[in-house]
Amino acid sequence: MGDIGRFDNPKQLQKLAGYAIVANDSGKHNGESRISYRGRKRLRYVLYEAAISLIGKNAEFRAIHEYYRTRKENPLKKMQSVVAVACKVLRIFYTILTKGADYDAGKLMGDIRRPQIQAA
């Protein structure tokens, strides 16, 4: 990946890894969106393996994975959720490395909007 300072935002890293979302459209046909696979295969593989490991071992990432799979609006399939967690891992690594911030599980879980908790 090289020097992390050469990237302006984490979206550029996602594109480098091949996790950029592209539309599968042609003419009047509107297909489902998918990841591009145009990036570096090894980086994508390492991020995928890290996401699988974090989902299995870390309670916060497991909760995020379950949230993505069970939310009412736009629930994701299992593999789509793992890719979303891998992108989140990439964004967390980018923030830690560029800003020198410490890992904070509260900020990680703050991204999830849960209606039942907000109503209470």
Biopython code that builds the backbone (N, CA, C, O; Angstrom):
import numpy as np
from Bio.PDB.StructureBuilder import StructureBuilder

atoms = [
    (1, "MET", "N", (0.832, -1.185, 0.000)),
    (1, "MET", "CA", (0.000, 0.000, 0.000)),
    (1, "MET", "C", (0.871, 1.242, 0.000)),
    (1, "MET", "O", (0.480, 2.275, -0.543)),
    (2, "GLY", "N", (2.041, 1.154, 0.600)),
    (2, "GLY", "CA", (2.930, 2.312, 0.592)),
    (2, "GLY", "C", (2.619, 3.298, 1.703)),
    (2, "GLY", "O", (2.046, 2.940, 2.733)),
    (3, "ASP", "N", (3.002, 4.533, 1.478)),
    (3, "ASP", "CA", (2.821, 5.590, 2.464)),
    (3, "ASP", "C", (1.348, 5.966, 2.569)),
    (3, "ASP", "O", (0.713, 6.300, 1.569)),
    (4, "ILE", "N", (0.812, 5.911, 3.771)),
    (4, "ILE", "CA", (-0.614, 6.220, 3.985)),
    (4, "ILE", "C", (-0.901, 7.707, 3.790)),
    (4, "ILE", "O", (-2.041, 8.091, 3.533)),
    (5, "GLY", "N", (0.134, 8.547, 3.913)),
    (5, "GLY", "CA", (-0.044, 9.982, 3.784)),
    (5, "GLY", "C", (-0.360, 10.442, 2.372)),
    (5, "GLY", "O", (-0.800, 11.576, 2.177)),
    (6, "ARG", "N", (-0.143, 9.585, 1.385)),
    (6, "ARG", "CA", (-0.424, 9.993, 0.010)),
    (6, "ARG", "C", (-1.903, 9.904, -0.353)),
    (6, "ARG", "O", (-2.307, 10.321, -1.438)),
    (7, "PHE", "N", (-2.703, 9.363, 0.551)),
    (7, "PHE", "CA", (-4.142, 9.264, 0.314)),
    (7, "PHE", "C", (-4.858, 10.386, 1.049)),
    (7, "PHE", "O", (-4.559, 10.671, 2.209)),
    (8, "ASP", "N", (-5.803, 11.019, 0.368)),
    (8, "ASP", "CA", (-6.541, 12.131, 0.964)),
    (8, "ASP", "C", (-7.688, 11.664, 1.846)),
    (8, "ASP", "O", (-8.020, 12.324, 2.831)),
    (9, "ASN", "N", (-8.291, 10.541, 1.506)),
    (9, "ASN", "CA", (-9.399, 10.022, 2.301)),
    (9, "ASN", "C", (-9.455, 8.499, 2.173)),
    (9, "ASN", "O", (-8.824, 7.925, 1.285)),
    (10, "PRO", "N", (-10.206, 7.850, 3.057)),
    (10, "PRO", "CA", (-10.247, 6.382, 3.031)),
    (10, "PRO", "C", (-10.921, 5.802, 1.793)),
    (10, "PRO", "O", (-10.701, 4.634, 1.472)),
    (11, "LYS", "N", (-11.732, 6.580, 1.093)),
    (11, "LYS", "CA", (-12.371, 6.087, -0.129)),
    (11, "LYS", "C", (-11.316, 5.724, -1.174)),
    (11, "LYS", "O", (-11.503, 4.791, -1.955)),
    (12, "GLN", "N", (-10.201, 6.472, -1.183)),
    (12, "GLN", "CA", (-9.129, 6.153, -2.119)),
    (12, "GLN", "C", (-8.487, 4.818, -1.778)),
    (12, "GLN", "O", (-8.092, 4.068, -2.670)),
    (13, "LEU", "N", (-8.383, 4.523, -0.497)),
    (13, "LEU", "CA", (-7.861, 3.215, -0.078)),
    (13, "LEU", "C", (-8.813, 2.094, -0.465)),
    (13, "LEU", "O", (-8.380, 1.027, -0.900)),
    (14, "GLN", "N", (-10.116, 2.335, -0.306)),
    (14, "GLN", "CA", (-11.102, 1.338, -0.700)),
    (14, "GLN", "C", (-10.987, 1.053, -2.194)),
    (14, "GLN", "O", (-11.088, -0.097, -2.622)),
    (15, "LYS", "N", (-10.777, 2.100, -2.982)),
    (15, "LYS", "CA", (-10.638, 1.916, -4.417)),
    (15, "LYS", "C", (-9.364, 1.144, -4.736)),
    (15, "LYS", "O", (-9.360, 0.303, -5.636)),
    (16, "LEU", "N", (-8.282, 1.419, -4.009)),
    (16, "LEU", "CA", (-7.025, 0.705, -4.204)),
    (16, "LEU", "C", (-7.191, -0.785, -3.896)),
    (16, "LEU", "O", (-6.585, -1.631, -4.552)),
    (17, "ALA", "N", (-8.006, -1.093, -2.905)),
    (17, "ALA", "CA", (-8.234, -2.484, -2.530)),
    (17, "ALA", "C", (-9.244, -3.181, -3.436)),
    (17, "ALA", "O", (-9.378, -4.404, -3.378)),
    (18, "GLY", "N", (-9.951, -2.431, -4.266)),
    (18, "GLY", "CA", (-10.969, -3.035, -5.126)),
    (18, "GLY", "C", (-12.316, -3.144, -4.459)),
    (18, "GLY", "O", (-13.182, -3.885, -4.921)),
    (19, "TYR", "N", (-12.505, -2.409, -3.369)),
    (19, "TYR", "CA", (-13.789, -2.424, -2.670)),
    (19, "TYR", "C", (-14.676, -1.254, -3.062)),
    (19, "TYR", "O", (-15.630, -0.947, -2.347)),
    (20, "ALA", "N", (-14.389, -0.593, -4.174)),
    (20, "ALA", "CA", (-15.242, 0.490, -4.655)),
    (20, "ALA", "C", (-16.541, -0.105, -5.196)),
    (20, "ALA", "O", (-16.525, -1.146, -5.853)),
    (21, "ILE", "N", (-17.649, 0.551, -4.922)),
    (21, "ILE", "CA", (-18.959, 0.063, -5.370)),
    (21, "ILE", "C", (-19.204, 0.565, -6.796)),
    (21, "ILE", "O", (-19.080, 1.759, -7.068)),
    (22, "VAL", "N", (-19.548, -0.342, -7.690)),
    (22, "VAL", "CA", (-19.869, 0.022, -9.068)),
    (22, "VAL", "C", (-21.256, -0.502, -9.404)),
    (22, "VAL", "O", (-21.681, -1.545, -8.908)),
    (23, "ALA", "N", (-21.950, 0.236, -10.248)),
    (23, "ALA", "CA", (-23.288, -0.160, -10.671)),
    (23, "ALA", "C", (-23.177, -1.150, -11.816)),
    (23, "ALA", "O", (-22.276, -1.045, -12.648)),
    (24, "ASN", "N", (-24.072, -2.091, -11.860)),
    (24, "ASN", "CA", (-24.112, -3.095, -12.927)),
    (24, "ASN", "C", (-25.287, -2.753, -13.830)),
    (24, "ASN", "O", (-26.267, -3.495, -13.898)),
    (25, "ASP", "N", (-25.180, -1.611, -14.530)),
    (25, "ASP", "CA", (-26.262, -1.111, -15.364)),
    (25, "ASP", "C", (-25.847, -1.120, -16.829)),
    (25, "ASP", "O", (-24.669, -0.989, -17.162)),
    (26, "SER", "N", (-26.830, -1.277, -17.683)),
    (26, "SER", "CA", (-26.590, -1.214, -19.110)),
    (26, "SER", "C", (-27.894, -0.847, -19.797)),
    (26, "SER", "O", (-28.853, -1.618, -19.765)),
    (27, "GLY", "N", (-27.934, 0.314, -20.409)),
    (27, "GLY", "CA", (-29.152, 0.736, -21.098)),
    (27, "GLY", "C", (-30.306, 0.878, -20.130)),
    (27, "GLY", "O", (-30.236, 1.671, -19.190)),
    (28, "LYS", "N", (-31.360, 0.125, -20.347)),
    (28, "LYS", "CA", (-32.528, 0.170, -19.468)),
    (28, "LYS", "C", (-32.417, -0.807, -18.309)),
    (28, "LYS", "O", (-33.223, -0.762, -17.379)),
    (29, "HIS", "N", (-31.424, -1.693, -18.357)),
    (29, "HIS", "CA", (-31.244, -2.702, -17.301)),
    (29, "HIS", "C", (-30.562, -2.084, -16.091)),
    (29, "HIS", "O", (-29.507, -1.463, -16.220)),
    (30, "ASN", "N", (-31.150, -2.247, -14.937)),
    (30, "ASN", "CA", (-30.556, -1.800, -13.685)),
    (30, "ASN", "C", (-30.260, -3.020, -12.829)),
    (30, "ASN", "O", (-31.166, -3.600, -12.232)),
    (31, "GLY", "N", (-28.999, -3.407, -12.770)),
    (31, "GLY", "CA", (-28.594, -4.558, -11.974)),
    (31, "GLY", "C", (-28.207, -4.139, -10.572)),
    (31, "GLY", "O", (-28.280, -2.963, -10.215)),
    (32, "GLU", "N", (-27.797, -5.110, -9.789)),
    (32, "GLU", "CA", (-27.365, -4.826, -8.426)),
    (32, "GLU", "C", (-25.960, -4.242, -8.431)),
    (32, "GLU", "O", (-25.161, -4.532, -9.321)),
    (33, "SER", "N", (-25.669, -3.428, -7.446)),
    (33, "SER", "CA", (-24.325, -2.887, -7.296)),
    (33, "SER", "C", (-23.417, -3.977, -6.741)),
    (33, "SER", "O", (-23.861, -4.876, -6.027)),
    (34, "ARG", "N", (-22.140, -3.877, -7.083)),
    (34, "ARG", "CA", (-21.169, -4.855, -6.605)),
    (34, "ARG", "C", (-19.837, -4.151, -6.408)),
    (34, "ARG", "O", (-19.699, -2.978, -6.754)),
    (35, "ILE", "N", (-18.846, -4.863, -5.851)),
    (35, "ILE", "CA", (-17.522, -4.268, -5.705)),
    (35, "ILE", "C", (-16.780, -4.419, -7.031)),
    (35, "ILE", "O", (-17.082, -5.310, -7.825)),
    (36, "SER", "N", (-15.809, -3.539, -7.260)),
    (36, "SER", "CA", (-15.184, -3.467, -8.581)),
    (36, "SER", "C", (-14.155, -4.561, -8.844)),
    (36, "SER", "O", (-13.986, -4.955, -9.998)),
    (37, "TYR", "N", (-13.464, -5.066, -7.829)),
    (37, "TYR", "CA", (-12.389, -6.060, -7.964)),
    (37, "TYR", "C", (-11.210, -5.547, -8.792)),
    (37, "TYR", "O", (-10.389, -6.350, -9.234)),
    (38, "ARG", "N", (-11.103, -4.247, -9.012)),
    (38, "ARG", "CA", (-10.051, -3.714, -9.866)),
    (38, "ARG", "C", (-8.795, -3.337, -9.097)),
    (38, "ARG", "O", (-7.818, -2.884, -9.694)),
    (39, "GLY", "N", (-8.808, -3.514, -7.807)),
    (39, "GLY", "CA", (-7.667, -3.105, -7.006)),
    (39, "GLY", "C", (-6.688, -4.228, -6.761)),
    (39, "GLY", "O", (-6.606, -5.190, -7.525)),
    (40, "ARG", "N", (-5.961, -4.087, -5.696)),
    (40, "ARG", "CA", (-4.931, -5.064, -5.351)),
    (40, "ARG", "C", (-5.553, -6.256, -4.629)),
    (40, "ARG", "O", (-6.203, -6.119, -3.592)),
    (41, "LYS", "N", (-5.331, -7.409, -5.209)),
    (41, "LYS", "CA", (-5.969, -8.631, -4.727)),
    (41, "LYS", "C", (-5.494, -8.999, -3.324)),
    (41, "LYS", "O", (-6.299, -9.415, -2.491)),
    (42, "ARG", "N", (-4.211, -8.852, -3.056)),
    (42, "ARG", "CA", (-3.684, -9.230, -1.739)),
    (42, "ARG", "C", (-4.201, -8.312, -0.639)),
    (42, "ARG", "O", (-4.507, -8.770, 0.462)),
    (43, "LEU", "N", (-4.300, -7.028, -0.930)),
    (43, "LEU", "CA", (-4.843, -6.089, 0.057)),
    (43, "LEU", "C", (-6.295, -6.428, 0.357)),
    (43, "LEU", "O", (-6.718, -6.408, 1.513)),
    (44, "ARG", "N", (-7.053, -6.737, -0.682)),
    (44, "ARG", "CA", (-8.453, -7.120, -0.493)),
    (44, "ARG", "C", (-8.551, -8.402, 0.329)),
    (44, "ARG", "O", (-9.420, -8.520, 1.193)),
    (45, "TYR", "N", (-7.670, -9.357, 0.067)),
    (45, "TYR", "CA", (-7.664, -10.623, 0.801)),
    (45, "TYR", "C", (-7.320, -10.401, 2.277)),
    (45, "TYR", "O", (-7.967, -10.972, 3.155)),
    (46, "VAL", "N", (-6.312, -9.579, 2.551)),
    (46, "VAL", "CA", (-5.912, -9.311, 3.939)),
    (46, "VAL", "C", (-7.036, -8.612, 4.691)),
    (46, "VAL", "O", (-7.308, -8.943, 5.845)),
    (47, "LEU", "N", (-7.694, -7.648, 4.049)),
    (47, "LEU", "CA", (-8.812, -6.953, 4.695)),
    (47, "LEU", "C", (-9.976, -7.904, 4.951)),
    (47, "LEU", "O", (-10.620, -7.826, 5.997)),
    (48, "TYR", "N", (-10.250, -8.801, 4.007)),
    (48, "TYR", "CA", (-11.322, -9.785, 4.184)),
    (48, "TYR", "C", (-11.015, -10.710, 5.357)),
    (48, "TYR", "O", (-11.882, -10.967, 6.192)),
    (49, "GLU", "N", (-9.785, -11.208, 5.419)),
    (49, "GLU", "CA", (-9.402, -12.098, 6.517)),
    (49, "GLU", "C", (-9.440, -11.368, 7.857)),
    (49, "GLU", "O", (-9.847, -11.945, 8.866)),
    (50, "ALA", "N", (-9.022, -10.108, 7.873)),
    (50, "ALA", "CA", (-9.091, -9.318, 9.105)),
    (50, "ALA", "C", (-10.538, -9.130, 9.542)),
    (50, "ALA", "O", (-10.850, -9.214, 10.730)),
    (51, "ALA", "N", (-11.418, -8.874, 8.580)),
    (51, "ALA", "CA", (-12.831, -8.691, 8.912)),
    (51, "ALA", "C", (-13.434, -9.974, 9.476)),
    (51, "ALA", "O", (-14.173, -9.930, 10.459)),
    (52, "ILE", "N", (-13.125, -11.119, 8.862)),
    (52, "ILE", "CA", (-13.639, -12.404, 9.355)),
    (52, "ILE", "C", (-13.147, -12.655, 10.779)),
    (52, "ILE", "O", (-13.914, -13.080, 11.643)),
    (53, "SER", "N", (-11.873, -12.391, 11.014)),
    (53, "SER", "CA", (-11.295, -12.605, 12.341)),
    (53, "SER", "C", (-11.929, -11.670, 13.371)),
    (53, "SER", "O", (-12.252, -12.092, 14.482)),
    (54, "LEU", "N", (-12.106, -10.399, 12.999)),
    (54, "LEU", "CA", (-12.703, -9.442, 13.933)),
    (54, "LEU", "C", (-14.160, -9.780, 14.236)),
    (54, "LEU", "O", (-14.610, -9.623, 15.371)),
    (55, "ILE", "N", (-14.889, -10.237, 13.244)),
    (55, "ILE", "CA", (-16.286, -10.625, 13.478)),
    (55, "ILE", "C", (-16.345, -11.795, 14.453)),
    (55, "ILE", "O", (-17.250, -11.874, 15.284)),
    (56, "GLY", "N", (-15.380, -12.702, 14.349)),
    (56, "GLY", "CA", (-15.363, -13.871, 15.230)),
    (56, "GLY", "C", (-14.877, -13.570, 16.634)),
    (56, "GLY", "O", (-15.338, -14.197, 17.588)),
    (57, "LYS", "N", (-13.957, -12.625, 16.789)),
    (57, "LYS", "CA", (-13.303, -12.411, 18.078)),
    (57, "LYS", "C", (-13.701, -11.138, 18.806)),
    (57, "LYS", "O", (-13.625, -11.087, 20.033)),
    (58, "ASN", "N", (-14.129, -10.099, 18.071)),
    (58, "ASN", "CA", (-14.390, -8.797, 18.672)),
    (58, "ASN", "C", (-15.896, -8.563, 18.778)),
    (58, "ASN", "O", (-16.617, -8.693, 17.789)),
    (59, "ALA", "N", (-16.365, -8.222, 19.963)),
    (59, "ALA", "CA", (-17.812, -8.054, 20.188)),
    (59, "ALA", "C", (-18.381, -6.874, 19.410)),
    (59, "ALA", "O", (-19.503, -6.952, 18.910)),
    (60, "GLU", "N", (-17.618, -5.770, 19.297)),
    (60, "GLU", "CA", (-18.129, -4.600, 18.584)),
    (60, "GLU", "C", (-18.325, -4.890, 17.098)),
    (60, "GLU", "O", (-19.358, -4.547, 16.524)),
    (61, "PHE", "N", (-17.332, -5.521, 16.482)),
    (61, "PHE", "CA", (-17.443, -5.839, 15.060)),
    (61, "PHE", "C", (-18.503, -6.911, 14.814)),
    (61, "PHE", "O", (-19.155, -6.904, 13.770)),
    (62, "ARG", "N", (-18.682, -7.827, 15.757)),
    (62, "ARG", "CA", (-19.743, -8.821, 15.630)),
    (62, "ARG", "C", (-21.110, -8.133, 15.673)),
    (62, "ARG", "O", (-22.021, -8.504, 14.933)),
    (63, "ALA", "N", (-21.246, -7.126, 16.549)),
    (63, "ALA", "CA", (-22.507, -6.390, 16.633)),
    (63, "ALA", "C", (-22.771, -5.596, 15.349)),
    (63, "ALA", "O", (-23.911, -5.515, 14.890)),
    (64, "ILE", "N", (-21.735, -5.023, 14.782)),
    (64, "ILE", "CA", (-21.902, -4.287, 13.523)),
    (64, "ILE", "C", (-22.316, -5.243, 12.409)),
    (64, "ILE", "O", (-23.204, -4.933, 11.615)),
    (65, "HIS", "N", (-21.671, -6.403, 12.354)),
    (65, "HIS", "CA", (-22.013, -7.411, 11.347)),
    (65, "HIS", "C", (-23.472, -7.841, 11.492)),
    (65, "HIS", "O", (-24.191, -7.933, 10.497)),
    (66, "GLU", "N", (-23.906, -8.101, 12.702)),
    (66, "GLU", "CA", (-25.301, -8.499, 12.928)),
    (66, "GLU", "C", (-26.267, -7.361, 12.591)),
    (66, "GLU", "O", (-27.355, -7.603, 12.069)),
    (67, "TYR", "N", (-25.872, -6.128, 12.888)),
    (67, "TYR", "CA", (-26.713, -4.981, 12.547)),
    (67, "TYR", "C", (-26.899, -4.890, 11.037)),
    (67, "TYR", "O", (-28.018, -4.708, 10.558)),
    (68, "TYR", "N", (-25.812, -5.015, 10.289)),
    (68, "TYR", "CA", (-25.907, -4.941, 8.826)),
    (68, "TYR", "C", (-26.793, -6.047, 8.274)),
    (68, "TYR", "O", (-27.503, -5.836, 7.290)),
    (69, "ARG", "N", (-26.764, -7.203, 8.880)),
    (69, "ARG", "CA", (-27.535, -8.337, 8.371)),
    (69, "ARG", "C", (-29.001, -8.290, 8.773)),
    (69, "ARG", "O", (-29.842, -8.851, 8.070)),
    (70, "THR", "N", (-29.334, -7.635, 9.891)),
    (70, "THR", "CA", (-30.701, -7.712, 10.413)),
    (70, "THR", "C", (-31.446, -6.383, 10.405)),
    (70, "THR", "O", (-32.570, -6.314, 10.900)),
    (71, "ARG", "N", (-30.857, -5.338, 9.864)),
    (71, "ARG", "CA", (-31.568, -4.052, 9.860)),
    (71, "ARG", "C", (-32.790, -4.132, 8.953)),
    (71, "ARG", "O", (-32.820, -4.910, 7.999)),
    (72, "LYS", "N", (-33.805, -3.313, 9.264)),
    (72, "LYS", "CA", (-35.061, -3.381, 8.526)),
    (72, "LYS", "C", (-34.915, -2.828, 7.120)),
    (72, "LYS", "O", (-35.421, -3.418, 6.165)),
    (73, "GLU", "N", (-34.223, -1.694, 6.981)),
    (73, "GLU", "CA", (-34.036, -1.092, 5.668)),
    (73, "GLU", "C", (-32.717, -1.575, 5.076)),
    (73, "GLU", "O", (-31.657, -1.392, 5.675)),
    (74, "ASN", "N", (-32.784, -2.183, 3.915)),
    (74, "ASN", "CA", (-31.609, -2.640, 3.180)),
    (74, "ASN", "C", (-30.732, -3.608, 3.983)),
    (74, "ASN", "O", (-29.553, -3.323, 4.196)),
    (75, "PRO", "N", (-31.275, -4.742, 4.433)),
    (75, "PRO", "CA", (-30.399, -5.722, 5.105)),
    (75, "PRO", "C", (-29.433, -6.332, 4.096)),
    (75, "PRO", "O", (-29.782, -6.554, 2.937)),
    (76, "LEU", "N", (-28.231, -6.595, 4.550)),
    (76, "LEU", "CA", (-27.204, -7.154, 3.675)),
    (76, "LEU", "C", (-27.124, -8.659, 3.855)),
    (76, "LEU", "O", (-27.464, -9.194, 4.910)),
    (77, "LYS", "N", (-26.668, -9.331, 2.804)),
    (77, "LYS", "CA", (-26.385, -10.749, 2.904)),
    (77, "LYS", "C", (-25.081, -10.911, 3.673)),
    (77, "LYS", "O", (-24.380, -9.931, 3.926)),
    (78, "LYS", "N", (-24.756, -12.143, 4.044)),
    (78, "LYS", "CA", (-23.599, -12.382, 4.898)),
    (78, "LYS", "C", (-22.303, -11.861, 4.270)),
    (78, "LYS", "O", (-21.537, -11.161, 4.932)),
    (79, "MET", "N", (-22.053, -12.189, 3.018)),
    (79, "MET", "CA", (-20.815, -11.774, 2.367)),
    (79, "MET", "C", (-20.778, -10.260, 2.157)),
    (79, "MET", "O", (-19.719, -9.648, 2.289)),
    (80, "GLN", "N", (-21.916, -9.650, 1.833)),
    (80, "GLN", "CA", (-21.968, -8.199, 1.687)),
    (80, "GLN", "C", (-21.635, -7.526, 3.008)),
    (80, "GLN", "O", (-20.953, -6.501, 3.033)),
    (81, "SER", "N", (-22.112, -8.092, 4.096)),
    (81, "SER", "CA", (-21.831, -7.548, 5.411)),
    (81, "SER", "C", (-20.355, -7.675, 5.764)),
    (81, "SER", "O", (-19.787, -6.766, 6.369)),
    (82, "VAL", "N", (-19.727, -8.789, 5.396)),
    (82, "VAL", "CA", (-18.294, -8.962, 5.658)),
    (82, "VAL", "C", (-17.490, -7.928, 4.876)),
    (82, "VAL", "O", (-16.518, -7.381, 5.397)),
    (83, "VAL", "N", (-17.882, -7.653, 3.634)),
    (83, "VAL", "CA", (-17.200, -6.632, 2.837)),
    (83, "VAL", "C", (-17.396, -5.259, 3.458)),
    (83, "VAL", "O", (-16.464, -4.455, 3.481)),
    (84, "ALA", "N", (-18.595, -4.976, 3.962)),
    (84, "ALA", "CA", (-18.843, -3.690, 4.628)),
    (84, "ALA", "C", (-17.985, -3.557, 5.889)),
    (84, "ALA", "O", (-17.467, -2.477, 6.173)),
    (85, "VAL", "N", (-17.835, -4.636, 6.638)),
    (85, "VAL", "CA", (-16.977, -4.618, 7.832)),
    (85, "VAL", "C", (-15.518, -4.435, 7.425)),
    (85, "VAL", "O", (-14.776, -3.730, 8.108)),
    (86, "ALA", "N", (-15.093, -5.060, 6.323)),
    (86, "ALA", "CA", (-13.720, -4.892, 5.844)),
    (86, "ALA", "C", (-13.454, -3.439, 5.461)),
    (86, "ALA", "O", (-12.372, -2.914, 5.726)),
    (87, "CYS", "N", (-14.429, -2.793, 4.842)),
    (87, "CYS", "CA", (-14.280, -1.369, 4.509)),
    (87, "CYS", "C", (-14.225, -0.522, 5.771)),
    (87, "CYS", "O", (-13.504, 0.474, 5.821)),
    (88, "LYS", "N", (-14.975, -0.907, 6.780)),
    (88, "LYS", "CA", (-14.946, -0.180, 8.047)),
    (88, "LYS", "C", (-13.589, -0.346, 8.726)),
    (88, "LYS", "O", (-13.067, 0.608, 9.302)),
    (89, "VAL", "N", (-13.015, -1.542, 8.666)),
    (89, "VAL", "CA", (-11.677, -1.784, 9.212)),
    (89, "VAL", "C", (-10.664, -0.893, 8.503)),
    (89, "VAL", "O", (-9.779, -0.320, 9.139)),
    (90, "LEU", "N", (-10.797, -0.782, 7.200)),
    (90, "LEU", "CA", (-9.889, 0.064, 6.423)),
    (90, "LEU", "C", (-10.011, 1.530, 6.831)),
    (90, "LEU", "O", (-9.005, 2.228, 6.949)),
    (91, "ARG", "N", (-11.234, 1.994, 7.044)),
    (91, "ARG", "CA", (-11.435, 3.384, 7.484)),
    (91, "ARG", "C", (-10.864, 3.615, 8.875)),
    (91, "ARG", "O", (-10.308, 4.679, 9.147)),
    (92, "ILE", "N", (-10.995, 2.630, 9.757)),
    (92, "ILE", "CA", (-10.454, 2.751, 11.118)),
    (92, "ILE", "C", (-8.927, 2.791, 11.074)),
    (92, "ILE", "O", (-8.305, 3.612, 11.748)),
    (93, "PHE", "N", (-8.326, 1.904, 10.279)),
    (93, "PHE", "CA", (-6.863, 1.918, 10.133)),
    (93, "PHE", "C", (-6.385, 3.257, 9.586)),
    (93, "PHE", "O", (-5.381, 3.798, 10.050)),
    (94, "TYR", "N", (-7.100, 3.790, 8.604)),
    (94, "TYR", "CA", (-6.713, 5.072, 8.009)),
    (94, "TYR", "C", (-6.742, 6.185, 9.052)),
    (94, "TYR", "O", (-5.818, 6.995, 9.127)),
    (95, "THR", "N", (-7.803, 6.224, 9.854)),
    (95, "THR", "CA", (-7.933, 7.258, 10.884)),
    (95, "THR", "C", (-6.854, 7.120, 11.946)),
    (95, "THR", "O", (-6.269, 8.118, 12.367)),
    (96, "ILE", "N", (-6.587, 5.909, 12.379)),
    (96, "ILE", "CA", (-5.562, 5.683, 13.400)),
    (96, "ILE", "C", (-4.192, 6.101, 12.881)),
    (96, "ILE", "O", (-3.425, 6.737, 13.603)),
    (97, "LEU", "N", (-3.880, 5.753, 11.645)),
    (97, "LEU", "CA", (-2.557, 6.032, 11.108)),
    (97, "LEU", "C", (-2.362, 7.497, 10.719)),
    (97, "LEU", "O", (-1.258, 8.023, 10.867)),
    (98, "THR", "N", (-3.395, 8.161, 10.231)),
    (98, "THR", "CA", (-3.219, 9.545, 9.790)),
    (98, "THR", "C", (-3.380, 10.554, 10.916)),
    (98, "THR", "O", (-2.664, 11.554, 10.954)),
    (99, "LYS", "N", (-4.305, 10.308, 11.829)),
    (99, "LYS", "CA", (-4.569, 11.283, 12.888)),
    (99, "LYS", "C", (-3.918, 10.922, 14.212)),
    (99, "LYS", "O", (-3.907, 11.735, 15.136)),
    (100, "GLY", "N", (-3.382, 9.726, 14.316)),
    (100, "GLY", "CA", (-2.746, 9.302, 15.553)),
    (100, "GLY", "C", (-3.737, 9.062, 16.679)),
    (100, "GLY", "O", (-3.365, 9.095, 17.852)),
    (101, "ALA", "N", (-4.987, 8.822, 16.334)),
    (101, "ALA", "CA", (-6.025, 8.593, 17.338)),
    (101, "ALA", "C", (-5.935, 7.159, 17.855)),
    (101, "ALA", "O", (-5.416, 6.271, 17.179)),
    (102, "ASP", "N", (-6.444, 6.954, 19.054)),
    (102, "ASP", "CA", (-6.524, 5.618, 19.622)),
    (102, "ASP", "C", (-7.838, 4.969, 19.207)),
    (102, "ASP", "O", (-8.806, 5.652, 18.873)),
    (103, "TYR", "N", (-7.856, 3.638, 19.233)),
    (103, "TYR", "CA", (-9.075, 2.902, 18.924)),
    (103, "TYR", "C", (-10.100, 3.154, 20.023)),
    (103, "TYR", "O", (-9.797, 3.003, 21.206)),
    (104, "ASP", "N", (-11.314, 3.538, 19.631)),
    (104, "ASP", "CA", (-12.379, 3.816, 20.583)),
    (104, "ASP", "C", (-13.628, 3.056, 20.153)),
    (104, "ASP", "O", (-14.234, 3.367, 19.128)),
    (105, "ALA", "N", (-14.002, 2.062, 20.944)),
    (105, "ALA", "CA", (-15.178, 1.246, 20.609)),
    (105, "ALA", "C", (-16.464, 2.063, 20.661)),
    (105, "ALA", "O", (-17.414, 1.755, 19.941)),
    (106, "GLY", "N", (-16.515, 3.094, 21.496)),
    (106, "GLY", "CA", (-17.703, 3.940, 21.576)),
    (106, "GLY", "C", (-17.973, 4.668, 20.270)),
    (106, "GLY", "O", (-19.119, 4.761, 19.831)),
    (107, "LYS", "N", (-16.915, 5.187, 19.648)),
    (107, "LYS", "CA", (-17.079, 5.851, 18.356)),
    (107, "LYS", "C", (-17.469, 4.848, 17.278)),
    (107, "LYS", "O", (-18.263, 5.152, 16.388)),
    (108, "LEU", "N", (-16.902, 3.657, 17.370)),
    (108, "LEU", "CA", (-17.215, 2.611, 16.403)),
    (108, "LEU", "C", (-18.693, 2.248, 16.467)),
    (108, "LEU", "O", (-19.350, 2.119, 15.434)),
    (109, "MET", "N", (-19.211, 2.084, 17.669)),
    (109, "MET", "CA", (-20.611, 1.707, 17.823)),
    (109, "MET", "C", (-21.546, 2.894, 17.628)),
    (109, "MET", "O", (-22.741, 2.705, 17.403)),
    (110, "GLY", "N", (-21.022, 4.112, 17.711)),
    (110, "GLY", "CA", (-21.847, 5.297, 17.515)),
    (110, "GLY", "C", (-22.327, 5.452, 16.088)),
    (110, "GLY", "O", (-23.287, 6.180, 15.832)),
    (111, "ASP", "N", (-21.665, 4.771, 15.145)),
    (111, "ASP", "CA", (-22.077, 4.854, 13.749)),
    (111, "ASP", "C", (-23.386, 4.125, 13.478)),
    (111, "ASP", "O", (-24.100, 4.446, 12.528)),
    (112, "ILE", "N", (-23.693, 3.154, 14.307)),
    (112, "ILE", "CA", (-24.913, 2.373, 14.114)),
    (112, "ILE", "C", (-26.083, 3.149, 14.697)),
    (112, "ILE", "O", (-26.075, 3.549, 15.861)),
    (113, "ARG", "N", (-27.084, 3.346, 13.859)),
    (113, "ARG", "CA", (-28.295, 4.026, 14.332)),
    (113, "ARG", "C", (-29.347, 2.966, 14.619)),
    (113, "ARG", "O", (-29.829, 2.292, 13.708)),
    (114, "ARG", "N", (-29.692, 2.825, 15.864)),
    (114, "ARG", "CA", (-30.672, 1.819, 16.242)),
    (114, "ARG", "C", (-31.945, 2.533, 16.729)),
    (114, "ARG", "O", (-31.913, 3.235, 17.739)),
    (115, "PRO", "N", (-33.048, 2.355, 16.021)),
    (115, "PRO", "CA", (-34.287, 3.056, 16.388)),
    (115, "PRO", "C", (-34.784, 2.707, 17.783)),
    (115, "PRO", "O", (-35.312, 3.573, 18.479)),
    (116, "GLN", "N", (-34.624, 1.447, 18.207)),
    (116, "GLN", "CA", (-35.136, 1.068, 19.515)),
    (116, "GLN", "C", (-34.352, 1.753, 20.643)),
    (116, "GLN", "O", (-34.918, 2.042, 21.698)),
    (117, "ILE", "N", (-33.069, 2.013, 20.431)),
    (117, "ILE", "CA", (-32.269, 2.686, 21.447)),
    (117, "ILE", "C", (-32.559, 4.177, 21.430)),
    (117, "ILE", "O", (-32.656, 4.796, 22.489)),
    (118, "GLN", "N", (-32.701, 4.768, 20.246)),
    (118, "GLN", "CA", (-32.975, 6.201, 20.142)),
    (118, "GLN", "C", (-34.355, 6.548, 20.694)),
    (118, "GLN", "O", (-34.550, 7.636, 21.235)),
    (119, "ALA", "N", (-35.315, 5.628, 20.560)),
    (119, "ALA", "CA", (-36.657, 5.869, 21.073)),
    (119, "ALA", "C", (-36.666, 5.872, 22.593)),
    (119, "ALA", "O", (-37.458, 6.585, 23.209)),
    (120, "ALA", "N", (-35.795, 5.086, 23.197)),
    (120, "ALA", "CA", (-35.739, 4.983, 24.655)),
    (120, "ALA", "C", (-35.026, 6.151, 25.240)),
    (120, "ALA", "O", (-34.881, 6.237, 26.459)),
]
sb = StructureBuilder()
sb.init_structure("model")
sb.init_model(0)
sb.init_chain("A")
sb.init_seg("    ")
for serial, (resi, resn, name, xyz) in enumerate(atoms, 1):
    if name == "N":
        sb.init_residue(resn, " ", resi, " ")
    sb.init_atom(name, np.array(xyz, "f"), 0.0, 1.0, " ", f" {name:<3s}", serial, name[0])
structure = sb.get_structure()
